Amino acid sequence: MASIELQSVCKTYGEHIAVIRDVSLHIEQGEFCVFVGPSGCGKSTLLRMIAGLEDITGGDLLIGGQRMNEVAPARRGVAMVFQSYALFPHMSVYENMAFGMQLAKVAPALIRTKVMEAARVLQLEHLLERKPKALSGGQRQRVAIGRAIVREPGVFLFDEPLSNLDAALRVQTRFEIAKIHRDFGKASTVYVTHDQVEAMTLADRILLLNTGAAAARDGSVAQCGSPMELYHRPRNLFVAGFIGSPKMNFIAGVLEQGSATHARVRLASGEQVEAQVDAGALQPGEAVTLGLRPEHAELGDAVQHVVRQVQWQERLGEATYLYLDSGVASDPLVVKAPGHAHAAPGQRLALGLPAAALHVFDSAGRALERRVPEASLSLPHAA
């Protein structure tokens, strides 16, 4: 079992195309780390560099404390589960899971013991004689995971393993992957996905990667931390907008007054609201952006509120999402209300903006430090 360390790792193609810029990360033995980000940010490339399927242009990769930059993939002690399953169609489930150990000339009795144990954990015992064409997508993915488990690697690598599954199977297989990590928890796991719900539910720690101009300016790492850290204390507008579904609401404004404990912001509509953040470094008149999670908005005449018109609603049973006019045609304000809530299009509602729930970002998109105790970050929704 092994830890993984990336030291200022970079990847470029040719002289000018930089895909990964200055990534430094330490993944502890047994930790489940998820790489997430928009398309083109380099998350799969970074995973393939750990696997040895891509060369490292700059920096160092250490697995178990040993430098691995030039070590062949087969000697790195890693097992990779691909998006496409990559099963041999002419082999049975048992043969697919045993194949790698047979190549390594492991004793047949030991091969059988390991395959049967993995099959038991993955609930594949009744499928061992079937060929891949007779399996569902979720079953094929479990076979691919089983093939990795029997090798007893120090590192598990998952490259978007759920993207080919339908919604119900994604939830089921996500649970199974979490259970596998718990049962085989001594191995470090790196998991790549574009789905931030997978990242939030599976990860001990999330590495969110920048893309485009932000990556060129600030490096590839947008933020690294626990799921709740990224959710409640995003470092910048990009992180705040990426993590969360629906995403955080953003409202443009101008700083009226700031101190080490609060910011008073004037909105374009003329309304003023306060946020519990450290705005001591900003000057009055500076442009800022307010942020508010949909579940933290309050309906009704709260202490500080704005009045907005309802555009439409989505009723999902346990919750109703209300979309309110923000003054920006393509970007409504989203409110998560109780499932029994109802509002007609055109209706005007008072939308409460709790000072403790508001985020503030400066003109460069950087988050101001929130002056809110940790216990207050998950605010209950007001019915």
Steps between C-alpha positions, in 0.01 A plus 500: 500500500638840409465875521518719187688827477504746210774761520453797261385264225455643150396360163551672166459384142759650269638836607187699573200278587493474880236261635612462864668790678680475834291240685624413849295252703554238771247214516530299819491121508135394505369842395231537230589803287278616213626707206215710366460790261351608167583333169854572387643581844742204489358275773527178293846603380611541862361155585681344203824660614463322835428175315804544275293527181612861447852638539564769763647814345608662825496428872501168683254219574561289812305186590578355840784749528671372183547722192300351212553740207680244282364179658293278269123490571510129590755567776320788670266288712187666359179355357283705264128475427409657167181667382460240223536192731760346258385141559600212272173403323603136442584439867265425789475727802733264691754498217493880467565543870773235507682599180750747652604257771539220244740719301693560822516120548319503834415151630154385375377428852586853613339645187177318577505614863546864404241495219238333718556748783471798262190345341342463843564864589367619162203260495623334180514139624198393293641667185849351485427277199330769293661693215496883505227516233261331748558764769340837568710816496520507879606135514773559240632790703511281811699240306749771398527606865543137605784455252674791673426376853653154454836657425502651851657825377628778720308752287160483328441733203146558365453693174133613483375145570130592521458720193367215282228401750142623526392712798379214723810290435728796569354536848525125568855467367611814684386335823687181406823691432472672838443162666798346318724783619379442855560125477841541333577830672878461523543587132512862386233583244501767230169547321438724199155636421330801344200443729532709815230291674733198472784713631302624800364159599814287454799718584700542816663784309421672169752647257310748281693595188494831315466531127575765237631841605466421872734200465753709306488776762469308828614145416285191455380470861193714571460361853574182693322401818218301655162506322349720772796738489453560129125528546493740794829687451570518124819685417360689201204545266599202285499258794177646639326464165626149426432329833132473582188399307325727424801729504544798729304817414713803410382862535713795387539795734722780630659516845345780705691432822741231611671392820671192641162356598251605232439642154204718408427463129273707276332305221421637154136533612608737778433249781770455764595177676765401752724191502712365785839507324835670544482796261760709678740495203243638251416862432145641475388514138676177397302254291419176682285191444265353759456123510214302655425126489141420386427313825612796714255749348193571713146567381311772683569841654837423659709765675675571171333401177444596140180469299516312172256364242454125450588378149422128542512216746610135507310273742701189586293365788738542793597849384381775267750714312383854432672705229481873566588794278855616570513777242729280287294312243715185488574472871193488730517481877423144617329432832460154651163500676308223681321252276156641582600853394331646194541828315345608172707661222480877534445488876728728703672340801712632785833319492694502826880527482642389840820688581661182636430310176630758253835469325678805359754497215721794406540642150763234417264220605681416825285405799511719810548303821167419664458605864259218578554213749526155338180385673306781330603418143228240440200721559156339528255606233217723616165357397 
